[in-house]
Amino acid sequence: MVEFSGVFPYLVSPVKTDGEVDKAVLTELVEHLIASGVHGLTPLGSTGEFAYLNARQRFDIVSTVVTAARGRVPVIAGVAATTIQDAVAQTEAFVQLGVDGILAILEAYFPIADDGVEAYFRAIAAAAQTKPVVLYTNPQFQRSDLSLPVIERLSHVTNINYIKDASTNTGRLLSIIERTQGRMSVFAASAHIPACVMLIGGVGWMAGPACIVPKQSLALYEAARRGDWSQAMTLQRPLWRVNEIFARYSVAACIKAALQLQGFAVGDPLPPQKPLAGAALEEIADVLRSVGAL
């Protein structure tokens, strides 16, 4: 089974005003990120606006990324649903497209008890067959979260090998690492300080900001991987300004605006989300210039 580590950008989802996926722009972004040296690609994460896309759009996005990547880096596709049936159908479709792994997300309108949460992720793992599964927990946006006992039990499933925890609680990450005893590797989210997550045993990060600062993210990862913590923190400090603007504005709108400033015609966030303009764009441009990304 392939092992994942390093920098995996959460890709945006460029969608035209007629609802069609802009495959040319998405392919251009994939080529740029691979040329920048990223270790993998993750379509349909939070930055990919998965909650705003229909089934056909999700399929087209994953298909485009797999085709554009051409096996050069692994593609981990996001699967998000409110029902097990839908999650399994998505997983099976993406496996048929040739993805290298699944990022498993639970969308819940009504709260779900632990046994239901566990059943959901076990079903995705079974549908993924031999493909590795990354659990994605983001309690800020989820009605039902993965508890530590559920995470520990899921770590015994053969192909549930990773977790991206976006709780902003680095102590929780350490608890996950201790409870899973090497059965599950941890990826940082952009809301964490990646250097600190690497220090406690993380294997990299999956995050939207890596779309707009891939080379800077890679330099930080390499410094942390070789244990040069002084250099890692020197690189981490200015990059934190990127996270600060995401905390101030909508994530998808912010990253799409930044990419457009960099020359990628990814379009606006999907309505009813609003695109950024005016002072917000000026602030984003200033941050990009400050880290050498514009």
C-alpha positions as CSV (number, residue, x, y, z in Angstrom):
1,M,0.0,0.0,0.0
2,V,1.3,3.4,-1.0
3,E,2.4,5.7,1.9
4,F,1.5,9.4,2.0
5,S,3.6,12.2,3.5
6,G,4.5,15.7,2.6
7,V,2.5,18.7,1.3
8,F,-0.9,17.9,-0.3
9,P,-2.7,21.1,-1.4
10,Y,-6.5,21.1,-1.1
11,L,-7.5,22.1,-4.7
12,V,-10.1,24.7,-5.5
13,S,-13.0,23.8,-7.8
14,P,-13.1,26.1,-10.8
15,V,-16.8,26.1,-12.0
16,K,-18.1,28.2,-14.9
17,T,-21.2,30.3,-14.7
18,D,-23.1,27.5,-16.6
19,G,-22.2,25.0,-13.9
20,E,-19.6,23.2,-16.0
21,V,-16.2,22.4,-14.4
22,D,-13.5,24.4,-16.0
23,K,-11.2,21.5,-16.8
24,A,-8.6,23.6,-18.6
25,V,-8.0,25.9,-15.6
26,L,-8.0,22.9,-13.1
27,T,-5.5,21.1,-15.3
28,E,-3.3,24.3,-15.4
29,L,-3.4,24.5,-11.6
30,V,-2.4,20.8,-11.3
31,E,0.5,21.2,-13.6
32,H,1.7,24.3,-11.7
33,L,1.5,22.5,-8.3
34,I,3.3,19.4,-9.6
35,A,6.0,21.5,-11.1
36,S,6.3,23.3,-7.8
37,G,7.2,19.9,-6.2
38,V,4.1,19.0,-4.1
39,H,3.9,15.5,-2.9
40,G,0.2,14.9,-3.8
41,L,-3.1,16.5,-4.6
42,T,-6.4,16.6,-2.8
43,P,-9.5,17.6,-4.8
44,L,-12.8,18.0,-2.9
45,G,-11.5,19.1,0.4
46,S,-13.0,22.1,2.2
47,T,-11.2,24.5,-0.1
48,G,-12.7,22.6,-3.0
49,E,-16.2,23.7,-1.9
50,F,-17.5,20.1,-1.9
51,A,-20.6,21.1,0.0
52,Y,-21.6,23.3,-2.9
53,L,-21.1,20.8,-5.7
54,N,-23.5,18.3,-7.3
55,A,-22.5,14.7,-7.9
56,R,-21.6,15.3,-11.6
57,Q,-19.4,18.3,-10.7
58,R,-17.6,16.2,-8.1
59,F,-17.0,13.4,-10.5
60,D,-15.7,15.8,-13.2
61,I,-13.3,17.4,-10.8
62,V,-11.8,14.2,-9.6
63,S,-11.6,12.8,-13.1
64,T,-9.9,16.0,-14.3
65,V,-7.3,15.9,-11.5
66,V,-6.5,12.2,-12.0
67,T,-6.1,12.7,-15.8
68,A,-3.9,15.8,-15.3
69,A,-1.7,14.2,-12.6
70,R,-0.9,11.2,-14.9
71,G,0.4,9.2,-11.9
72,R,3.1,11.7,-11.1
73,V,1.8,12.3,-7.6
74,P,-0.9,10.6,-5.6
75,V,-4.4,11.9,-5.8
76,I,-6.6,11.7,-2.7
77,A,-10.2,12.5,-3.5
78,G,-12.6,13.8,-0.9
79,V,-15.8,11.8,-0.2
80,A,-18.5,13.6,1.7
81,A,-22.1,12.6,2.3
82,T,-24.9,12.5,4.8
83,T,-25.7,8.8,4.1
84,I,-23.6,5.7,4.0
85,Q,-25.2,4.8,0.6
86,D,-24.1,8.0,-1.0
87,A,-20.6,7.9,0.5
88,V,-20.1,4.3,-0.7
89,A,-21.2,5.2,-4.2
90,Q,-18.8,8.2,-4.4
91,T,-16.0,6.1,-3.1
92,E,-16.6,3.3,-5.6
93,A,-16.8,5.9,-8.5
94,F,-13.6,7.6,-7.5
95,V,-11.7,4.3,-7.1
96,Q,-12.8,3.4,-10.6
97,L,-11.4,6.7,-11.8
98,G,-8.0,5.7,-10.4
99,V,-7.5,7.8,-7.3
100,D,-4.7,6.7,-4.9
101,G,-6.7,7.3,-1.7
102,I,-9.9,8.7,-0.2
103,L,-10.3,11.7,2.1
104,A,-13.4,10.7,4.2
105,I,-15.7,13.5,5.4
106,L,-19.0,13.1,7.3
107,E,-21.7,15.6,6.4
108,A,-24.4,15.5,9.1
109,Y,-27.6,17.6,9.4
110,F,-28.8,15.7,12.5
111,P,-26.3,14.7,15.2
112,I,-25.0,11.1,14.8
113,A,-24.0,8.9,17.7
114,D,-20.5,7.4,17.9
115,D,-21.7,4.0,16.5
116,G,-23.2,5.7,13.5
117,V,-20.1,7.8,12.9
118,E,-17.9,4.7,13.1
119,A,-20.2,2.7,10.7
120,Y,-20.0,5.6,8.2
121,F,-16.2,5.5,8.0
122,R,-16.0,1.8,8.1
123,A,-18.3,1.6,5.0
124,I,-16.1,4.0,3.1
125,A,-13.0,2.0,4.0
126,A,-14.6,-1.2,2.8
127,A,-15.7,0.5,-0.5
128,A,-12.2,1.9,-1.0
129,Q,-10.9,-1.7,-1.0
130,T,-7.1,-1.5,-0.8
131,K,-6.9,2.2,-1.2
132,P,-5.7,4.1,1.9
133,V,-8.3,6.3,3.7
134,V,-7.7,9.6,5.4
135,L,-10.2,10.5,8.1
136,Y,-11.0,14.2,8.0
137,T,-12.4,15.8,11.2
138,N,-13.3,19.5,11.3
139,P,-15.6,20.2,14.3
140,Q,-15.9,23.9,13.4
141,F,-18.1,22.8,10.4
142,Q,-19.3,19.4,11.3
143,R,-22.5,18.5,13.2
144,S,-21.0,15.2,14.4
145,D,-17.3,14.8,15.0
146,L,-15.0,11.9,15.4
147,S,-14.4,11.2,19.1
148,L,-11.0,9.9,20.3
149,P,-12.4,6.4,21.1
150,V,-13.9,6.2,17.6
151,I,-10.6,7.3,16.1
152,E,-8.8,4.7,18.1
153,R,-11.2,1.9,17.0
154,L,-11.0,3.0,13.3
155,S,-7.2,2.9,13.5
156,H,-7.5,-0.9,13.6
157,V,-9.2,-0.9,10.1
158,T,-6.5,-2.1,7.7
159,N,-6.7,0.7,5.2
160,I,-7.7,3.6,7.5
161,N,-4.1,4.8,7.9
162,Y,-4.3,8.6,8.2
163,I,-6.2,11.5,9.8
164,K,-6.3,15.2,9.1
165,D,-7.6,16.8,12.2
166,A,-8.6,20.4,11.8
167,S,-9.8,21.0,15.4
168,T,-7.1,23.6,15.9
169,N,-6.2,21.6,19.1
170,T,-2.6,20.4,18.8
171,G,-3.0,18.5,22.1
172,R,-5.8,16.5,20.5
173,L,-3.3,15.6,17.7
174,L,-0.9,14.3,20.3
175,S,-3.7,12.3,21.9
176,I,-4.5,10.7,18.5
177,I,-0.8,9.9,17.9
178,E,-0.5,8.2,21.4
179,R,-3.8,6.3,21.1
180,T,-3.2,4.9,17.6
181,Q,0.3,3.8,18.3
182,G,1.7,4.1,14.8
183,R,-1.4,2.6,13.1
184,M,-2.5,6.1,11.9
185,S,-0.4,9.0,10.7
186,V,-1.4,12.6,11.3
187,F,-1.6,15.4,8.7
188,A,-1.7,18.9,9.9
189,A,-4.4,21.4,8.9
190,S,-3.6,25.0,8.0
191,A,-5.2,26.1,11.3
192,H,-2.3,24.3,13.1
193,I,1.3,25.4,13.0
194,P,2.7,22.7,10.7
195,A,6.2,22.9,12.2
196,C,4.8,22.0,15.6
197,V,2.7,19.2,14.2
198,M,5.8,17.7,12.5
199,L,7.7,18.1,15.8
200,I,5.2,15.9,17.6
201,G,5.1,13.2,14.9
202,G,3.0,14.5,12.0
203,V,3.9,13.4,8.4
204,G,2.9,16.6,6.6
205,W,-0.1,18.7,5.9
206,M,-3.2,18.8,3.7
207,A,-4.4,22.4,3.4
208,G,-5.7,25.0,1.0
209,P,-2.9,27.5,1.6
210,A,-0.5,25.1,-0.1
211,C,-2.3,26.0,-3.4
212,I,-1.0,29.5,-3.2
213,V,2.3,29.1,-1.4
214,P,3.5,25.6,-2.6
215,K,7.2,26.3,-2.8
216,Q,7.2,28.1,0.6
217,S,5.2,25.1,2.1
218,L,7.7,22.6,0.7
219,A,10.7,24.5,2.1
220,L,9.0,24.5,5.5
221,Y,8.2,20.8,5.2
222,E,11.8,19.9,4.2
223,A,13.3,21.9,7.1
224,A,11.0,20.1,9.6
225,R,11.6,16.7,8.0
226,R,15.3,17.0,8.5
227,G,14.9,18.3,12.1
228,D,16.1,21.8,11.5
229,W,13.6,23.3,13.8
230,S,15.2,26.8,13.9
231,Q,14.9,27.1,10.1
232,A,11.4,25.6,10.2
233,M,10.2,28.3,12.6
234,T,12.0,31.0,10.6
235,L,10.0,29.9,7.6
236,Q,6.8,29.3,9.6
237,R,6.5,32.7,11.1
238,P,5.9,34.8,7.9
239,L,3.6,32.0,6.5
240,W,1.3,32.5,9.5
241,R,0.1,35.7,7.8
242,V,-1.5,33.5,5.1
243,N,-3.5,31.6,7.8
244,E,-4.5,34.9,9.4
245,I,-6.3,36.1,6.2
246,F,-8.1,32.8,6.0
247,A,-9.3,33.3,9.5
248,R,-10.6,36.7,8.5
249,Y,-12.3,35.7,5.2
250,S,-14.1,32.7,3.7
251,V,-11.5,30.1,2.9
252,A,-12.7,29.2,-0.7
253,A,-13.2,32.9,-1.5
254,C,-9.8,33.8,-0.1
255,I,-7.9,31.1,-2.0
256,K,-9.7,31.6,-5.2
257,A,-9.0,35.3,-5.0
258,A,-5.3,34.7,-4.3
259,L,-5.1,32.3,-7.2
260,Q,-6.6,34.8,-9.5
261,L,-4.1,37.4,-8.4
262,Q,-1.4,34.8,-9.3
263,G,-2.9,34.5,-12.8
264,F,-5.2,31.4,-12.5
265,A,-8.7,32.1,-13.8
266,V,-10.4,29.8,-11.2
267,G,-13.5,32.1,-10.9
268,D,-15.5,33.1,-7.9
269,P,-16.7,30.9,-5.0
270,L,-20.0,29.2,-5.7
271,P,-23.1,31.2,-4.8
272,P,-24.5,32.1,-2.3
273,Q,-20.9,32.6,-1.2
274,K,-19.6,36.0,-2.2
275,P,-16.3,36.8,-4.0
276,L,-13.8,39.1,-2.2
277,A,-13.2,42.6,-3.5
278,G,-11.7,46.0,-2.6
279,A,-9.7,46.2,0.6
280,A,-9.9,42.4,1.0
281,L,-8.1,41.8,-2.3
282,E,-5.5,44.4,-1.5
283,E,-4.8,42.7,1.9
284,I,-4.5,39.3,0.2
285,A,-2.1,40.8,-2.4
286,D,0.0,42.4,0.3
287,V,0.2,39.0,2.2
288,L,1.2,37.2,-1.0
289,R,3.9,39.7,-1.7
290,S,5.2,39.5,1.8
291,V,5.9,35.8,1.5
292,G,7.2,35.9,-2.1
293,A,4.1,34.4,-3.7
294,L,3.1,37.3,-6.0
